[in-house]
Amino acid sequence: MDRALIQQFNALAQRTRQRRELERRGLIPSQEVVSDADFFTRDVLPLYFLAVNRNRSPLVRLPPELLRIILLEAIWEDRKRLNKWFRHGHVCHDLRSVLLGMHALWAPVVFQWYNAQASQELLRRAGPSPITIRMSYMRSEEQIRLALGVLLRARSIELQALLAMPTDATVNAIVGILRRGPCPLLEELTLGIDPSPESPPDHPLLSSDFPNLIAPRLRKLSLNNVFIPVDLSVLTHLRLYWSSAETIPAIADAHTFFDMLSRCGNLEELTMQCWLPLHEDLRELQAEERCLTFPRLTHLNLRHDLQTILEFWKIIFIPPSATLYLDVAAFSSPDSEDGPDTLLEHTRLLCAFIAHTQIGGASKISKLAVFQDGKDLEVHLGATEEGQPATPELASRPRRSTEPSWDPRLGRPTFTFLIDRRLELPADLVEFLRCLCDVLKLRAHSIDTLYLGLHDYFPLVPDDVDGDALHTLLPAVAELRLEYIGCADVERLLDASSERGCHYYPHVQALHLRCPMPSEEFDTFVNVVERRAKYGGGVLRFVSVNGIKDIDEEYELDKEAPHLERFKDIEPHVQFDVYKRK
């Protein structure tokens, strides 16, 4: 009926245009017909279209300011924070109607722990949409029973028994329901249990002899101390965790392990912890000239001892553009009798992965981060954004923001390496960095970003020979990010008033500090920045400090904190941001 009416109105509009043309030429003496037609086309037709659209799309009924909120939330995927939606829904009937009709809005939050009391109502609002079931933080048997009853409606299921009230019996119940299936909507599955050394090999959560789950849309699978047979050929993300290298994983036989991974040709991300066979068994696969190929892999995460990782590395092929995350921290104790001993011995073995740090035989690494959290050393290498070799010319490009351009812990660096070794002095760090640059052929004059987070016990003061070497090792650094450094140490690093000029980091354009800095020390800090801007050739352009005490929560640089006003007068100008310490 809508289509027929629209056709009639369109025909009427066409006749009206024809009559207007005839009137313009003086061939129609009366205006009555034209006026009637104008009434229909200019008044009735727009009202009709508006009514049709309001019925077809409830969003059109909303006031413009609420429609803007809806669009912003959709862009940023902020559907978890339902309180904001409730607030608007309670004051606007139209928005409430829209929200109640948007089943996909409610489906991901039906079983969120903070909505536990409303799960039944949220399930009703989700309608026919595939739901997300998060069971790790469930605290009531009633909610668990409700989740089990709608398990086959799930798009995503997640239960880590280590975190949850449910026991292994609940995991068994989940697996039993999924095996009876089918699971036509399931796309993501995450399951984990508390490891038990007494579990028999034919345990239903460990055995690989069961039939595959019937889940044709399953793409992401994460298993912790569990093994569930699935069609591996359709997976794009596979994560296999085993709690300890001292116990045997579900598939201990190297040939069975190889056959399993050989079916994973569509993987884009692969993570394995303590799942690799013994390195002696991996050598047998090498002798048989077997090779695993993952042509679409973009990220490989291996958590094992370095010796076993290296043997596994010899039987796999992945694209050189794939990012690598190697965590040997739990398997590299200095007291271990097997494998490499010192940090430098481990570092020299990293030469096996050099292809993933290069393009056309030249290093693509332009960013370096070193963290020390407790006894573990964490190293991140980042590539150039342009996908080309790192060069001094790229390193000298102008920086354009007070925000740090690279945070390795929020993204996926090109190469990450974790090891159980502790740096005590700048000399240790200098020796390690020199070895790393030599092994991976990194170009010191092409590293433009340096991030050091070594805790407050690690001295960064450039006073002695080793400290001097640390801060002159990478002369092209344009973005410097430091944690746990005092104002006095910053003064020594940035000092540009001496006869030798900018001895440390002469090309730094952006300085980012994360450290506790009392506001009474800030005048000293401003003096340091002012001297650097004046005598450093105007290279320093951006400064940010996260950790200033005594700053008002509503602080704005141009309205408050007079002791920071001096930044406005620095010539050449330095843009400055400050963040209250949390």
SELUM-997753 format. One line per field, with one value per residue (C-alpha): x, y, z; residue in one letter; residue number from 1. Coordinates in steps of 0.001 Angstrom, whole numbers, padded with zeros to 6 digits, m for minus. Example, Ala and Ser with C-alpha at 12.3 -4.5 7.8 and 13.67 -1.06 7.14 Angstrom:
! SELUM-997753
px	(012300_013670) .
py	(m004500_m001060) .
pz	(007800_007140) .
r	(A_S) .
k	(1_2) .
//
This chain:
! SELUM-997753
px	(000000_002856_004393_001079_000472_004009_003585_000333_001942_004909_002570_000685_003933_004919_001582_001993_005380_003859_001020_003521_005354_002100_001156_004514_003829_000334_m001613_m003593_m005808_m007020_m004842_m007190_m005802_m002222_m003022_m004632_m001648_000763_m001127_m000664_002960_004277_002234_000598_003412_006191_003876_003150_006835_007568_004845_006097_009685_008619_006916_009706_012593_011872_015151_013590_011141_013922_014870_018109_020136_019192_019778_023312_023878_022657_025013_027992_027352_027065_030370_032255_030543_029805_026816_028037_027305_023554_023037_023478_020777_018436_018741_017611_014997_013296_012870_012011_009255_010407_013951_012649_010615_013664_015882_013400_013220_016996_017498_021170_021786_020770_022151_025813_024940_022300_024725_027112_027840_026611_023243_022729_019383_017996_019125_015590_014377_017489_017046_013495_014710_017401_014608_015895_019385_022361_023481_026790_027172_029905_029877_033252_031863_028415_027565_024165_023010_019827_021763_023922_020811_019339_022541_022689_019092_019835_023360_022553_021383_024854_027101_029882_030436_033106_033776_037069_036422_039480_037551_034038_031658_030819_032911_034278_030833_029437_032094_031144_027499_028386_030458_027704_025105_027420_028266_024573_024215_024128_025433_024530_025134_028343_031272_033496_034157_036396_036608_039016_039209_041392_044150_044234_047194_044830_042640_042755_043757_040235_038614_035753_037364_040790_040351_040681_038696_035265_033465_033871_031404_028872_029512_029864_030325_032941_035946_037597_038514_040361_040974_042709_043561_040776_040597_037390_037621_036276_036651_040014_039933_037375_039144_040780_041872_043191_044495_045688_046865_048275_049034_052382_055130_055572_052210_051280_048817_045860_047850_051351_052271_054249_052766_049187_050030_051456_048407_046112_047887_048192_044408_044595_045350_043020_044457_045147_046188_047779_048658_050148_051324_053045_051432_054568_055915_059331_062137_063487_060164_060192_063601_062069_059548_062432_064213_061039_061079_057600_056501_053469_052322_050075_049777_047243_048811_049218_050149_052018_052198_054388_054928_057509_061231_063310_064995_061634_060362_063419_062875_059211_060264_062222_059111_056708_056359_054459_054449_057389_054852_053358_053987_055745_055243_057719_057291_060035_059885_058286_060720_064037_064959_068651_068785_067660_070167_068902_069155_070859_071887_072516_070428_072976_072923_069140_069449_071915_069460_066898_068751_066420_063590_065448_063284_060319_062216_063325_062033_064162_067081_067047_065690_062173_062405_062089_060634_062045_060510_062057_060062_061078_058225_059555_062119_060903_062378_059967_061209_059079_060184_057940_058153_057792_054220_055078_055991_059492_063004_063780_066033_067404_065183_062031_063293_063590_059988_058098_055973_052492_050862_051346_049909_052448_052364_053158_052173_053351_051150_047976_048742_050757_054393_056332_058351_057964_060274_059816_062493_063170_066227_066752_068696_070412_072496_072648_075676_073459_070896_073560_075173_071805_070731_074037_073729_070105_070997_073865_071853_068808_070805_068899_070044_070763_070460_066987_065357_063060_060983_062340_060202_061884_059808_062336_060837_062199_065025_066743_069051_068533_070859_073439_076292_078747_080228_077486_074695_076242_076403_072743_071515_073812_073318_070301_071030_068095_065332_062587_060014_061234_058968_060284_058739_059955_062360_062731_062838_066567_067282_065139_067164_070405_068952_067540_070226_071149_072910_076355_079103_078576_074950_072320_074473_071607_068845_069653_066792_063989_060797_058311_058995_056504_057083_055157_056424_055352_056324_055278_053872_056485_059178_057443_059189_062486_061007_059753_063241_064728_062249_062766_066536_066125_063786_066102_069488_068343_067482_063722_063589_061574_057922_055760_055924_053459_053629_051429_051777_051715_050353_047971_046327_042599_040401_038903_042289_042652_045942_044475_042279_044049_047385_049301_052619_052177_051453_055141_054882_052931_055849_058553_060090_060207_056770_056430_052961_052302_049788_049497_047557_046623_048184_045534) .
py	(000000_002387_001822_002428_005706_006904_006168_008138_011102_011018_011026_013948_015825_015226_016612_019612_020409_020147_022520_025022_024984_025524_028356_030004_029980_031478_028431_027824_030781_029244_028811_026475_023210_024293_025407_022078_020223_022412_021661_017940_018031_020730_019946_016527_014565_015635_014867_011462_010658_011806_009541_006584_007133_007480_004101_002435_003897_004886_006822_009502_010286_011395_015011_015914_016164_012619_011285_012697_010816_007580_007970_008777_005742_003536_004860_004303_000990_002118_m000143_m001613_001584_001179_003778_006562_005027_004547_008217_009381_006645_007801_011380_010728_008299_008132_007205_004575_003048_003066_001473_m001263_m002091_m002241_m005901_m005875_m003188_m005499_m008798_m008212_m007223_m009767_m011668_m008935_m009349_m005841_m006571_m009848_m008805_m007823_m010761_m012014_m008593_m007973_m011374_m010402_m007110_m008891_m010569_m012876_m011344_m013653_m013001_m012811_m015049_m014105_m016603_m015973_m013554_m015030_m015267_m016990_m020469_m018959_m016884_m019901_m022005_m019207_m018990_m022749_m022698_m020251_m021431_m022336_m018750_m017408_m015635_m015557_m017757_m017140_m019034_m019134_m021393_m019950_m016685_m017981_m019356_m022228_m025352_m027726_m029345_m026203_m026343_m029988_m028953_m026267_m028651_m031278_m028820_m027605_m031156_m032021_m028786_m027703_m024185_m022210_m018778_m019412_m017269_m017016_m019622_m019180_m021967_m022624_m024859_m025129_m027610_m030890_m033291_m036188_m035686_m038844_m038497_m039526_m036781_m035279_m031841_m033078_m035847_m035144_m038297_m036653_m035510_m031901_m029317_m028411_m024664_m023526_m019846_m020386_m018157_m017479_m020267_m019861_m022901_m022953_m026425_m027745_m029198_m029203_m030666_m028266_m027713_m025925_m024994_m022216_m020581_m017167_m016871_m019764_m019507_m022601_m022228_m024840_m023799_m025499_m026892_m029644_m031265_m032808_m030909_m032546_m033285_m034274_m036322_m034166_m035751_m035323_m031736_m031129_m032660_m030479_m027230_m028233_m027800_m024176_m022588_m019605_m018462_m014750_m014947_m017877_m017996_m021033_m021326_m024576_m026364_m026961_m030535_m031293_m029841_m033358_m034291_m031084_m032072_m035323_m033293_m031283_m034488_m035539_m032146_m031264_m027639_m025732_m022817_m020007_m017691_m015316_m015029_m011472_m012184_m015053_m015291_m018034_m018586_m021281_m021678_m020088_m023337_m025013_m021892_m021907_m025574_m024856_m021817_m024086_m025986_m023076_m020424_m017180_m013878_m011597_m008846_m010824_m009405_m011622_m011870_m014175_m014666_m016805_m015122_m018059_m020511_m018638_m018712_m017923_m021167_m023277_m025900_m026076_m023523_m020118_m018557_m014820_m012057_m011555_m015263_m015089_m011889_m013374_m016182_m013621_m013442_m016242_m013681_m010934_m011287_m009897_m006714_m005961_m004913_m005718_m006653_m003326_m002719_m001292_m000701_002952_002586_000974_000452_m001202_m001958_m003681_m004911_m006754_m009261_m009498_m007505_m006512_m005208_m003876_m002948_m000904_m000455_002685_003629_003884_000210_000998_000771_003094_005985_009147_011173_009497_009903_013672_014235_016915_015741_017233_016358_016464_012946_010100_008643_005073_002990_m000618_m001927_m000702_m001988_m004756_m003868_m005549_m007619_m008198_m010197_m011000_m012649_m013325_m011111_m007941_m004842_m003197_m000373_001767_m000296_m003409_m001646_m000179_m003583_m005182_m002489_m002653_m006421_m006155_m003592_m005759_m009011_m007549_m005022_m002072_001359_003578_006737_005651_005016_008019_006898_005722_004667_003716_002436_000953_001792_004209_001942_002128_005165_007248_010043_010751_011397_008570_006973_004356_006862_009068_006116_005257_008701_009092_005612_006633_010181_010458_010105_012635_011372_010545_008963_008368_006924_007190_010073_013055_016737_016944_014089_015703_018872_017003_015272_018414_020853_023031_025901_024333_024918_021533_022403_019655_016686_014284_013697_016757_016060_015404_017193_015637_014838_012749_012209_009921_010569_012060_015723_018068_021344_023284_021809_022967_026323_024456_022236_025239_026784_023596_023509_027213_026803_023784_025705_028712_027036_023860_025486_025389_021637_020841_021516_019354_018486_016453_015439_012781_012765_016384_016647_019299_020043_020729_018102_020717_022165_023891_025407_028672_029308_028063_027131_030418_028654_027083_030342_030775_028039_030468_032878_030413_031239_029261_028150_024785_023254_021748_019290_018244_015340_014881_011855_009169) .
pz	(000000_000830_m002585_m004386_m002524_m003196_m006915_m006955_m005186_m007551_m010548_m009040_m008488_m012118_m013363_m011087_m012599_m016073_m015124_m013692_m016994_m018919_m016550_m017060_m020777_m020236_m021397_m018103_m017080_m013780_m010653_m008791_m010140_m009543_m005974_m005179_m006567_m004612_m001423_m001967_m003060_m000711_002414_002315_000677_003160_006092_004631_004120_007680_009084_007048_008217_011852_011637_009709_011740_015372_015450_013252_016061_018380_019035_017211_020425_021450_017954_018182_021450_019863_016913_019138_021332_018249_016896_020154_020964_024511_024969_028263_030174_030213_032944_030405_028225_031179_032092_028668_028399_031584_030387_026762_025788_022185_023176_025578_022759_020524_023175_023977_020290_019820_020765_019779_022428_025270_023976_025035_028632_029639_031875_032977_036694_037567_035915_037802_039318_035930_033792_033131_032003_029899_028273_027331_025884_023865_021906_019176_019054_019766_023340_025195_028265_030744_033618_035263_037848_038410_042101_042135_041181_039752_037237_036315_035652_033544_031495_030936_029729_026910_026099_022501_021873_022652_020207_022823_025911_028547_031763_033628_036611_038374_038768_039106_041649_039229_039688_037084_037146_035544_032843_032296_031971_029437_027345_027518_026211_023455_022379_022088_020088_017421_018130_014987_016566_018519_017328_020438_023136_026206_028800_031648_034708_037773_036855_038716_038458_039247_036151_033974_030297_029199_031276_029192_029392_028326_025787_022064_021196_021376_018190_017083_018324_015646_015578_011950_012888_015602_014909_018282_020701_024024_026261_029659_031055_028804_025322_023275_019744_017117_013398_013521_009841_010426_013390_013055_016727_018820_022396_024242_027852_030194_033755_034206_032039_034647_033833_030496_028266_026587_023428_024468_021404_018968_015836_017094_018026_014546_012834_014945_014042_010391_010127_011335_007979_008499_011818_012229_015896_017744_021457_023194_026793_027847_024908_022870_022839_024291_022217_021599_019974_017940_016597_015353_013360_011917_010912_009090_007308_008509_008357_009645_007501_008723_005699_007306_010755_012059_015703_017393_021195_022693_026426_027035_027598_024844_023798_023049_021272_019017_018103_017324_015291_012943_011835_011253_008588_009193_007282_008200_008931_011849_015328_017890_021651_023402_027147_028667_032090_033907_032317_032504_036168_036745_038765_035810_034685_031083_028314_028269_031548_031387_029874_027105_026228_025849_023827_021350_020592_019401_016089_014921_014754_012895_009763_011719_012565_009010_005603_002588_004809_006706_010199_010403_014173_015193_018709_021840_025290_028345_031512_034703_036857_039870_038644_035031_032160_029397_026037_023172_019656_017361_013599_011513_010641_006955_006618_005403_006871_009766_008751_010392_008038_009366_012924_012514_011371_013333_016260_016380_019713_023470_023600_023424_019935_021033_024030_023577_026370_024685_021215_019614_019050_016283_018757_022512_024764_028482_030618_034291_034635_036639_035657_038606_037108_033958_032899_032759_030572_028273_027809_027061_024564_022718_022457_021276_018603_017414_017297_015503_013443_014894_013753_016746_014622_013443_016852_017303_020326_023693_026663_029969_032892_035307_038714_041260_042432_039033_038758_035619_036728_033979_036396_035924_032834_032496_032987_030341_027926_028545_027537_024531_023074_020955_019757_017312_019928_019170_021674_025182_027793_031308_034460_038048_037552_039854_038943_039708_037302_034608_035098_034391_031339_029733_030809_027832_029540_029760_027218_025592_024776_024595_025428_026144_023581_021452_019022_021507_020420_022870_026522_028522_032237_034556_038043_041373_041161_043993_042712_044715_042454_039360_039057_038802_036106_034139_034301_032866_029985_029335_029056_026811_024498_024422_024015_022296_018996_019591_019002_022154_021343_023630_027327_029385_033036_034616_038365_039562_043081_044402_041049_041167_039494_037172_036328_032961_031901_030622_033684_036816_038391_038067_038656_035207_033396_032650_030038_027886_027827_026821_023468_021248_022428_024192_024396_027814_029303_032928_034434_038052_039685_040296) .
r	(M_D_R_A_L_I_Q_Q_F_N_A_L_A_Q_R_T_R_Q_R_R_E_L_E_R_R_G_L_I_P_S_Q_E_V_V_S_D_A_D_F_F_T_R_D_V_L_P_L_Y_F_L_A_V_N_R_N_R_S_P_L_V_R_L_P_P_E_L_L_R_I_I_L_L_E_A_I_W_E_D_R_K_R_L_N_K_W_F_R_H_G_H_V_C_H_D_L_R_S_V_L_L_G_M_H_A_L_W_A_P_V_V_F_Q_W_Y_N_A_Q_A_S_Q_E_L_L_R_R_A_G_P_S_P_I_T_I_R_M_S_Y_M_R_S_E_E_Q_I_R_L_A_L_G_V_L_L_R_A_R_S_I_E_L_Q_A_L_L_A_M_P_T_D_A_T_V_N_A_I_V_G_I_L_R_R_G_P_C_P_L_L_E_E_L_T_L_G_I_D_P_S_P_E_S_P_P_D_H_P_L_L_S_S_D_F_P_N_L_I_A_P_R_L_R_K_L_S_L_N_N_V_F_I_P_V_D_L_S_V_L_T_H_L_R_L_Y_W_S_S_A_E_T_I_P_A_I_A_D_A_H_T_F_F_D_M_L_S_R_C_G_N_L_E_E_L_T_M_Q_C_W_L_P_L_H_E_D_L_R_E_L_Q_A_E_E_R_C_L_T_F_P_R_L_T_H_L_N_L_R_H_D_L_Q_T_I_L_E_F_W_K_I_I_F_I_P_P_S_A_T_L_Y_L_D_V_A_A_F_S_S_P_D_S_E_D_G_P_D_T_L_L_E_H_T_R_L_L_C_A_F_I_A_H_T_Q_I_G_G_A_S_K_I_S_K_L_A_V_F_Q_D_G_K_D_L_E_V_H_L_G_A_T_E_E_G_Q_P_A_T_P_E_L_A_S_R_P_R_R_S_T_E_P_S_W_D_P_R_L_G_R_P_T_F_T_F_L_I_D_R_R_L_E_L_P_A_D_L_V_E_F_L_R_C_L_C_D_V_L_K_L_R_A_H_S_I_D_T_L_Y_L_G_L_H_D_Y_F_P_L_V_P_D_D_V_D_G_D_A_L_H_T_L_L_P_A_V_A_E_L_R_L_E_Y_I_G_C_A_D_V_E_R_L_L_D_A_S_S_E_R_G_C_H_Y_Y_P_H_V_Q_A_L_H_L_R_C_P_M_P_S_E_E_F_D_T_F_V_N_V_V_E_R_R_A_K_Y_G_G_G_V_L_R_F_V_S_V_N_G_I_K_D_I_D_E_E_Y_E_L_D_K_E_A_P_H_L_E_R_F_K_D_I_E_P_H_V_Q_F_D_V_Y_K_R_K) .
k	(1_2_3_4_5_6_7_8_9_10_11_12_13_14_15_16_17_18_19_20_21_22_23_24_25_26_27_28_29_30_31_32_33_34_35_36_37_38_39_40_41_42_43_44_45_46_47_48_49_50_51_52_53_54_55_56_57_58_59_60_61_62_63_64_65_66_67_68_69_70_71_72_73_74_75_76_77_78_79_80_81_82_83_84_85_86_87_88_89_90_91_92_93_94_95_96_97_98_99_100_101_102_103_104_105_106_107_108_109_110_111_112_113_114_115_116_117_118_119_120_121_122_123_124_125_126_127_128_129_130_131_132_133_134_135_136_137_138_139_140_141_142_143_144_145_146_147_148_149_150_151_152_153_154_155_156_157_158_159_160_161_162_163_164_165_166_167_168_169_170_171_172_173_174_175_176_177_178_179_180_181_182_183_184_185_186_187_188_189_190_191_192_193_194_195_196_197_198_199_200_201_202_203_204_205_206_207_208_209_210_211_212_213_214_215_216_217_218_219_220_221_222_223_224_225_226_227_228_229_230_231_232_233_234_235_236_237_238_239_240_241_242_243_244_245_246_247_248_249_250_251_252_253_254_255_256_257_258_259_260_261_262_263_264_265_266_267_268_269_270_271_272_273_274_275_276_277_278_279_280_281_282_283_284_285_286_287_288_289_290_291_292_293_294_295_296_297_298_299_300_301_302_303_304_305_306_307_308_309_310_311_312_313_314_315_316_317_318_319_320_321_322_323_324_325_326_327_328_329_330_331_332_333_334_335_336_337_338_339_340_341_342_343_344_345_346_347_348_349_350_351_352_353_354_355_356_357_358_359_360_361_362_363_364_365_366_367_368_369_370_371_372_373_374_375_376_377_378_379_380_381_382_383_384_385_386_387_388_389_390_391_392_393_394_395_396_397_398_399_400_401_402_403_404_405_406_407_408_409_410_411_412_413_414_415_416_417_418_419_420_421_422_423_424_425_426_427_428_429_430_431_432_433_434_435_436_437_438_439_440_441_442_443_444_445_446_447_448_449_450_451_452_453_454_455_456_457_458_459_460_461_462_463_464_465_466_467_468_469_470_471_472_473_474_475_476_477_478_479_480_481_482_483_484_485_486_487_488_489_490_491_492_493_494_495_496_497_498_499_500_501_502_503_504_505_506_507_508_509_510_511_512_513_514_515_516_517_518_519_520_521_522_523_524_525_526_527_528_529_530_531_532_533_534_535_536_537_538_539_540_541_542_543_544_545_546_547_548_549_550_551_552_553_554_555_556_557_558_559_560_561_562_563_564_565_566_567_568_569_570_571_572_573_574_575_576_577_578_579_580_581_582) .
//
